[in-house]
């Protein structure tokens, strides 16, 4: 085969459609002016721009600069830009330059950028962290919660 015939073959291949990328993951966002007290469970990605006091069990997590989270995080991937107090369990944990983390980090991979603040203990995990099986599996329906409250009164 000559050089010119190879060029012709390459042009023929470029007419084929490019492989499709997988569908984008859904991202739930907690706004900057929002304060949540309670637990959050999601199989998808969650971005925190406000304040959360409670535990998060999510597929992946971003705590934005200026955000505050206190509790326990369980996520396959966690990126911290803001302030966090508690424990993080993640396959990949990234502390970016504006991060301030106080507590424990259990991880398979940990990266800390310059200027990030971390006070606590980091331990390597042998077993991978899994995403929650189904969002809302432990959620009590509102009527059942109201009935329990009425029974106590």
C-alpha positions in Angstrom: 0.0 0.0 0.0 1.3 3.4 -0.8 1.3 6.5 1.4 -1.4 8.1 -0.7 -3.8 5.2 -0.3 -3.5 5.4 3.5 -4.5 9.0 3.4 -7.6 8.0 1.4 -8.5 5.4 4.0 -8.2 8.0 6.8 -10.6 10.4 5.0 -13.2 7.6 4.7 -13.0 6.9 8.4 -13.6 10.6 9.2 -17.1 10.3 7.6 -18.2 7.9 10.3 -20.1 9.5 13.2 -18.1 10.0 16.4 -19.1 7.8 19.3 -21.7 9.3 21.5 -20.8 10.4 25.0 -22.7 8.9 27.9 -25.7 10.9 29.2 -24.6 13.7 31.6 -25.1 13.0 35.3 -27.8 15.0 37.0 -26.5 17.6 39.4 -28.6 18.8 42.4 -27.6 22.2 43.8 -28.1 23.7 47.2 -28.1 27.5 46.7 -25.9 30.0 48.4 -28.8 31.5 50.5 -30.1 28.0 51.6 -29.6 26.3 54.9 -30.4 22.7 55.3 -30.5 20.8 58.6 -30.9 17.1 57.9 -29.5 14.3 55.8 -29.2 14.2 52.1 -29.2 11.0 50.0 -28.7 11.0 46.2 -27.3 8.6 43.6 -26.4 11.6 41.5 -24.0 14.5 42.0 -24.7 17.2 44.6 -23.2 20.7 44.7 -23.4 22.7 48.0 -23.2 26.5 47.7 -25.0 27.2 51.0 -24.9 25.5 54.4 -25.7 21.9 55.3 -25.8 20.5 58.9 -26.2 16.8 58.5 -24.9 13.7 56.7 -24.6 13.3 52.9 -24.5 10.0 51.1 -24.2 10.9 47.4 -22.7 9.7 44.2 -20.3 12.7 44.0 -20.1 16.0 45.9 -18.8 19.5 45.4 -18.6 21.9 48.4 -18.1 25.2 46.7 -16.0 28.1 48.0 -18.0 30.0 50.6 -20.2 26.9 51.5 -20.2 25.2 54.9 -21.0 21.6 55.6 -20.9 19.9 59.0 -21.5 16.1 59.3 -20.5 13.0 57.6 -19.9 12.7 53.8 -20.0 9.4 52.0 -19.3 9.9 48.3 -17.5 8.2 45.5 -15.8 11.5 44.6 -15.7 14.6 46.8 -14.2 18.0 45.9 -14.0 20.5 48.7 -13.5 24.2 48.0 -15.4 25.5 51.1 -15.5 24.8 54.8 -16.1 21.3 56.1 -16.2 19.8 59.6 -16.7 16.1 60.2 -15.6 12.9 58.4 -15.3 12.2 54.7 -15.4 8.7 53.2 -14.6 8.8 49.5 -12.7 7.0 46.7 -11.3 10.3 45.4 -11.1 13.3 47.7 -9.7 16.6 46.5 -9.1 19.6 48.7 -8.8 22.7 46.5 -6.9 25.9 47.4 -9.8 27.6 49.2 -10.7 24.5 51.3 -10.8 24.4 55.1 -11.3 20.9 56.4 -11.5 19.9 60.1 -11.9 16.2 60.8 -11.1 12.8 59.3 -10.7 11.8 55.7 -10.9 8.1 54.7 -10.0 7.7 51.0 -8.5 5.7 48.3 -6.9 8.8 46.7 -6.4 12.2 48.4 -5.0 15.4 46.8 -4.5 18.6 48.6 -3.8 21.8 46.6 -1.5 24.5 47.9 -3.2 26.9 50.4 -5.8 24.3 51.3 -6.2 23.9 55.1 -6.6 20.5 56.6 -6.5 19.8 60.3 -7.2 16.2 61.2 -6.4 12.6 60.2 -6.3 11.0 56.8 -6.4 7.3 56.4 -6.3 5.2 53.2 -9.3 2.9 52.5 -8.8 -0.7 51.2 -12.4 -1.0 50.1 -14.0 1.3 47.6 -16.9 3.6 48.6 -20.2 2.8 46.8 -22.9 5.2 45.8 -26.2 4.9 47.5 -28.3 2.1 46.0 -31.5 4.1 45.7 -32.2 7.7 46.8 -34.9 8.0 49.3 -34.8 4.3 50.4 -34.8 5.3 54.1 -37.2 8.3 53.8 -40.3 8.0 55.9 -43.5 9.2 54.0 -44.8 12.5 55.2 -48.1 11.0 56.4 -46.3 8.4 58.5 -44.1 11.1 60.1 -47.1 13.2 60.9 -48.9 10.2 62.5 -45.9 9.5 64.7 -45.8 13.1 65.8 -49.5 13.1 66.5 -49.2 9.9 68.6 -46.5 11.5 70.8 -48.6 14.6 71.6 
